[in-house]
Amino acid sequence: MARQHIANKINNTAKYERRVNPVTLQEALRNLKSRFATGDVKSMREVASAYATGMPFALGMSYDTMIKRFHNPEQLTIGDLLTISDITDTDVKVVLEVALTEAKKNHIQRDITNLLTT
């Protein structure tokens, strides 16, 4: 079990990428952390736009996937939310609340009345 945990940790480690400026990434993550703490992040798009070049590498996804999910927060996975929490050192409940609030605004209630009528 411990061996598998170590292997998973290695697989979930970001590799060096020369296009990512570590100083800029660290600044963007620190900025996001303080904005989450003060309740200033109102949209998940703000996370993706904090440092568009480096954020996909930090999140472990492609740029296109990042844009698609962060512009449609109902498509974010629990793993995505945990990763955002990890890299910004923010309580996952705060990140979840931002994503959930935005997803509720975009959500269209599903009508199942046709399934219930006899």
TAGI-V473045 format. One record per pair of residues at least 24 apart in sequence whose ideal C-beta (glycine too) atoms are under 10 Angstrom apart, sorted by sequence separation. I is the first residue (numbers start at 0). J is the second residue. D is the distance in Angstrom with one decimal. If there is no record, write none. Layout:
((I,J,D) (I,J,D))
This chain:
((26,50,7.9) (27,51,9.4) (45,69,8.5) (58,82,5.6) (75,99,9.7) (24,49,9.1) (25,50,9.5) (27,52,9.8) (28,53,9.0) (43,68,7.9) (44,69,5.5) (57,82,8.2) (58,83,7.2) (72,97,8.1) (73,98,8.4) (23,49,9.7) (24,50,5.7) (27,53,7.0) (28,54,8.9) (43,69,4.6) (44,70,5.9) (46,72,9.7) (57,83,9.3) (72,98,4.5) (73,99,9.1) (75,101,9.7) (23,50,5.7) (27,54,7.1) (42,69,8.4) (43,70,7.8) (44,71,9.8) (58,85,9.8) (59,86,9.6) (72,99,7.8) (75,102,8.0) (24,52,8.6) (25,53,9.4) (42,70,9.0) (43,71,8.8) (44,72,8.6) (57,85,9.5) (58,86,7.2) (72,100,8.8) (73,101,8.5) (74,102,8.8) (23,52,8.0) (24,53,4.1) (28,57,7.3) (43,72,4.5) (46,75,9.8) (54,83,9.7) (57,86,5.2) (69,98,9.1) (72,101,4.7) (73,102,4.2) (20,50,8.3) (23,53,6.5) (24,54,7.8) (27,57,8.7) (42,72,8.1) (57,87,9.4) (68,98,9.7) (71,101,9.3) (72,102,4.6) (73,103,8.8) (19,50,8.4) (43,74,10.0) (70,101,9.9) (71,102,8.2) (72,103,9.4) (20,52,7.7) (21,53,8.3) (24,56,8.2) (43,75,6.8) (54,86,8.8) (69,101,9.6) (72,104,9.2) (73,105,6.4) (19,52,6.6) (20,53,6.8) (24,57,6.3) (46,79,9.8) (72,105,7.3) (73,106,6.5) (18,52,6.0) (19,53,4.1) (71,105,7.0) (72,106,9.9) (18,53,7.7) (19,54,9.1) (70,105,9.5) (16,52,9.3) (19,55,9.3) (43,79,9.3) (16,53,7.9) (19,56,5.3) (43,80,9.4) (46,83,6.1) (18,56,7.9) (19,57,7.8) (49,87,9.1) (16,55,9.4) (13,53,9.7) (16,56,4.9) (43,83,8.4) (46,86,9.6) (15,56,9.4) (16,57,9.5) (46,87,8.0) (14,56,8.0) (13,56,5.8) (13,57,6.3) (13,58,8.9) (14,59,9.7) (13,59,6.6) (12,59,9.2) (40,87,9.5) (11,59,7.0) (35,83,8.9) (46,94,8.4) (10,59,9.6) (35,84,9.0) (40,89,9.1) (36,87,9.5) (43,94,8.7) (46,97,8.5) (31,83,8.3) (35,87,6.2) (36,88,9.7) (45,97,8.7) (46,98,9.3) (34,87,9.0) (35,88,9.3) (36,89,7.1) (40,93,8.5) (32,86,9.2) (33,87,9.4) (35,89,4.4) (36,90,8.9) (40,94,8.5) (43,97,6.4) (28,83,9.9) (31,86,8.4) (32,87,4.7) (34,89,9.3) (35,90,8.2) (38,93,8.2) (42,97,7.6) (43,98,5.4) (31,87,4.7) (32,88,5.5) (33,89,9.5) (40,96,9.8) (41,97,7.1) (42,98,9.4) (30,87,9.2) (31,88,9.4) (32,89,5.6) (36,93,7.6) (40,97,5.4) (43,100,9.7) (44,101,8.5) (28,86,5.8) (29,87,8.5) (31,89,7.5) (35,93,5.2) (38,96,9.2) (40,98,9.9) (42,100,9.2) (43,101,5.8) (27,86,9.8) (28,87,5.5) (29,88,8.9) (35,94,6.7) (38,97,8.7) (41,100,8.1) (42,101,5.7) (43,102,8.6) (27,87,9.3) (28,88,7.8) (41,101,7.6) (28,89,9.6) (32,93,10.0) (35,96,9.6) (40,101,9.8) (24,86,9.1) (35,97,7.4) (42,104,9.5) (31,94,9.7) (34,97,9.9) (11,78,9.5) (11,82,8.6) (13,86,9.0) (11,85,9.5))
